[in-house]
Amino acid sequence: MEYWEVAENFVREMHRKYLLRVNKPGNTPEPWKDFSEELLIARLSEEIEELEEAIKSGGNISDELLDVANFCMYLWAKLNMKKL
């Protein structure tokens, strides 16, 4: 599989997961705007721990990787908003 195909599939999965999350009552559609950098870093750390546990236990690694990637993206967006 080519890089662009991997990236395209990854973006589709990120979007699917986003839609599942944002449609839950009480969830904000743009958490990087509402959450502090410290909270985003803390949540990223929690997601990394969940990924490590999924790897050890044979859990849903793919989903946990998406969660880690989401918080990386949120933090990236939050930090880049300051530059605008």
Protein Blocks (a to p, Z undefined) as FASTA:
>chain_A
ZZklmmmmmmmmmmmmmmmmmmpghiafblmlmpcfklmmmmmmmmmmmmmmmmmnopaf
klmmmmmmmmmmmmmmmmmmmmZZ
